[in-house]
Protein backbone atom coordinates (compact mmCIF):
# COMPACT_ATOMS: atom_id res chain seq x y z
CA UNK A 1 0.00 0.00 0.00
CA UNK A 2 1.38 3.41 -0.85
CA UNK A 3 1.63 6.18 1.72
CA UNK A 4 -1.24 8.23 0.31
CA UNK A 5 -3.69 5.33 0.39
CA UNK A 6 -2.59 4.45 3.92
CA UNK A 7 -2.99 8.09 4.99
CA UNK A 8 -6.44 8.44 3.39
CA UNK A 9 -7.65 5.14 4.87
CA UNK A 10 -6.50 6.09 8.38
CA UNK A 11 -8.04 9.57 8.21
CA UNK A 12 -11.34 8.07 6.98
CA UNK A 13 -11.27 5.48 9.80
CA UNK A 14 -10.43 8.22 12.31
CA UNK A 15 -13.30 10.43 11.19
CA UNK A 16 -15.68 7.46 11.32
CA UNK A 17 -14.46 6.53 14.81
CA UNK A 18 -14.96 10.12 15.95
CA UNK A 19 -18.49 10.21 14.53
CA UNK A 20 -19.18 6.99 16.45
CA UNK A 21 -17.95 8.64 19.67
CA UNK A 22 -14.71 6.65 19.79
CA UNK A 23 -12.13 9.43 20.21
CA UNK A 24 -9.47 6.96 21.39
CA UNK A 25 -9.60 5.13 18.05
CA UNK A 26 -9.62 8.47 16.19
CA UNK A 27 -6.31 9.28 17.91
CA UNK A 28 -4.84 5.89 16.97
CA UNK A 29 -5.83 6.46 13.35
CA UNK A 30 -4.34 9.97 13.40
CA UNK A 31 -1.07 8.51 14.71
CA UNK A 32 -0.97 5.93 11.94
CA UNK A 33 -1.75 8.59 9.33
CA UNK A 34 1.08 10.73 10.73
CA UNK A 35 3.40 7.74 10.41
CA UNK A 36 2.49 7.39 6.73
CA UNK A 37 3.19 11.09 6.13
CA UNK A 38 6.49 11.06 7.98
CA UNK A 39 7.56 7.86 6.26
CA UNK A 40 6.97 9.54 2.89
CA UNK A 41 8.78 12.68 4.02
CA UNK A 42 11.81 10.62 5.05
CA UNK A 43 11.72 8.64 1.80
CA UNK A 44 11.76 11.89 -0.16
CA UNK A 45 14.78 12.97 1.90
CA UNK A 46 16.61 9.78 0.93
CA UNK A 47 16.16 7.96 4.23
CA UNK A 48 15.16 4.50 3.09
CA UNK A 49 15.15 2.44 6.29
CA UNK A 50 11.44 2.95 6.76
CA UNK A 51 10.34 -0.46 7.96
CA UNK A 52 9.29 1.07 11.27
CA UNK A 53 6.09 1.51 13.20
CA UNK A 54 4.31 4.85 13.15
CA UNK A 55 5.51 5.37 16.73
CA UNK A 56 9.16 4.81 15.82
CA UNK A 57 8.86 7.09 12.79
CA UNK A 58 7.37 9.85 14.97
CA UNK A 59 10.16 9.51 17.54
CA UNK A 60 12.83 9.55 14.81
CA UNK A 61 11.22 12.55 13.10
CA UNK A 62 11.19 14.51 16.37
CA UNK A 63 14.96 14.06 16.66
CA UNK A 64 15.82 15.27 13.15
CA UNK A 65 17.75 18.52 12.92
CA UNK A 66 16.40 21.20 10.63
CA UNK A 67 12.74 20.23 10.92
CA UNK A 68 10.46 23.17 11.71
CA UNK A 69 9.22 23.29 15.28
CA UNK A 70 5.52 23.19 14.28
CA UNK A 71 6.06 19.85 12.53
CA UNK A 72 7.91 18.46 15.55
CA UNK A 73 5.15 19.76 17.83
CA UNK A 74 2.54 17.77 15.89
CA UNK A 75 4.73 14.66 16.09
CA UNK A 76 5.04 15.26 19.83
CA UNK A 77 1.26 15.56 20.18
CA UNK A 78 0.85 12.23 18.38
CA UNK A 79 3.19 10.64 20.93
CA UNK A 80 1.35 11.92 24.03
CA UNK A 81 0.18 9.26 26.44
CA UNK A 82 -3.43 9.36 27.56
CA UNK A 83 -4.31 10.03 31.17
CA UNK A 84 -6.21 7.49 33.29
CA UNK A 85 -9.46 9.17 32.14
CA UNK A 86 -8.49 8.18 28.54
CA UNK A 87 -7.97 11.78 27.45
CA UNK A 88 -4.81 13.48 26.31
CA UNK A 89 -3.13 15.79 28.82
CA UNK A 90 -3.71 18.75 26.45
CA UNK A 91 -6.64 19.81 24.29
CA UNK A 92 -5.64 18.96 20.73
CA UNK A 93 -7.37 17.59 17.64
CA UNK A 94 -4.88 15.07 16.29
CA UNK A 95 -6.87 14.41 13.13
CA UNK A 96 -6.91 18.10 12.22
CA UNK A 97 -3.21 18.42 13.01
CA UNK A 98 -2.29 15.43 10.88
CA UNK A 99 -4.34 16.72 7.94
CA UNK A 100 -2.49 20.05 8.30
CA UNK A 101 0.83 18.16 8.49
CA UNK A 102 0.19 16.42 5.19
CA UNK A 103 -0.72 19.65 3.43
CA UNK A 104 2.31 21.52 4.76
CA UNK A 105 5.11 19.00 5.26
CA UNK A 106 4.54 17.22 1.96
CA UNK A 107 2.86 20.14 0.18
CA UNK A 108 0.01 17.81 -0.73
CA UNK A 109 -3.56 19.00 -1.01
CA UNK A 110 -6.67 16.88 -0.54
CA UNK A 111 -8.05 16.77 -4.08
For each residue, the residues with C-beta under 8 A, 3 or more apart:
1: 5 6 9
2: 5 6
3: 6 7 36 37 39 40 43
4: 7 8 36 40 108
5: 1 2 8 9
6: 1 2 3 9 10 32 33 36
7: 3 4 10 11 33 36 37 102
8: 4 5 11 12
9: 1 5 6 12 13
10: 6 7 13 14 29 30 32 33 36
11: 7 8 14 15 29 30 33 95 98 99
12: 8 9 15 16
13: 9 10 16 17 25 29
14: 10 11 17 18 25 26 27 28 29 30 33 95
15: 11 12 18 19 26 95
16: 12 13 19 20
17: 13 14 20 22 23 25 26 29
18: 14 15 21 22 23 26 95
19: 15 16
20: 16 17
21: 18
22: 17 18 25 26
23: 17 18 26 27
24: 27 28 82 86
25: 13 14 17 22 28 29
26: 14 15 17 18 22 23 29 30 94 95
27: 14 23 24 30 31 82 88 94
28: 14 24 25 31 32
29: 10 11 13 14 17 25 26 32 33 95
30: 10 11 14 26 27 33 34 78 94 95 97 98
31: 27 28 34 35 54 55 58 78 94
32: 6 10 28 29 35 36 54
33: 6 7 10 11 14 29 30 36 37 95 98 102
34: 30 31 37 38 54 58 74 75 78 94 98 101
35: 31 32 38 39 53 54 55 57 58
36: 3 4 6 7 10 32 33 39 40 54
37: 3 7 33 34 40 41 98 101 102 105 106
38: 34 35 41 42 54 57 58 60 61 75 105
39: 3 35 36 42 43 50 52 57
40: 3 4 36 37 43 44 106
41: 37 38 44 45 61 105 106
42: 38 39 45 47 50 57 60 61
43: 3 39 40 46 47 48 50
44: 40 41 106
45: 41 42
46: 43
47: 42 43 50
48: 43
49: 52
50: 39 42 43 47 57
51:
52: 39 49 56 57 60
53: 35 56 57
54: 31 32 34 35 36 38 57 58 78
55: 31 35 58 59 79
56: 52 53 59 60
57: 35 38 39 42 50 52 53 54 60 61
58: 31 34 35 38 54 55 61 62 75 78 79
59: 55 56 62 63 79
60: 38 42 52 56 57 63 64
61: 38 41 42 57 58 64 67 71 72 75
62: 58 59 72 75 76 79
63: 59 60
64: 60 61 67
65:
66:
67: 61 64 71 72
68: 71 72
69: 72 73
70: 73 74 104
71: 61 67 68 74 75 101 104 105
72: 61 62 67 68 69 75 76
73: 69 70 76 77
74: 34 70 71 77 78 97 98 100 101
75: 34 38 58 61 62 71 72 78 79
76: 62 72 73 79 80
77: 73 74 80 88 90 92 94 97
78: 30 31 34 54 58 74 75 94 97 98
79: 55 58 59 62 75 76
80: 76 77 88 89 90 92
81: 89
82: 24 27 85 86 87 88
83: 86 87 88 89
84:
85: 82
86: 24 82 83
87: 82 83
88: 27 77 80 82 83 91 92 94
89: 80 81 83
90: 77 80
91: 88
92: 77 80 88 97
93: 96 97
94: 26 27 30 31 34 77 78 88 97 98
95: 11 14 15 18 26 29 30 33 98 99
96: 93 99 100
97: 30 74 77 78 92 93 94 100 101
98: 11 30 33 34 37 74 78 94 95 101 102
99: 11 95 96 102 103 110
100: 74 96 97 103 104
101: 34 37 71 74 97 98 104 105
102: 7 33 37 98 99 105 106 108 110
103: 99 100 106 107 108 109 110
104: 70 71 100 101 107
105: 37 38 41 71 101 102
106: 37 40 41 44 102 103
107: 103 104
108: 4 102 103
109: 103
110: 99 102 103
111:
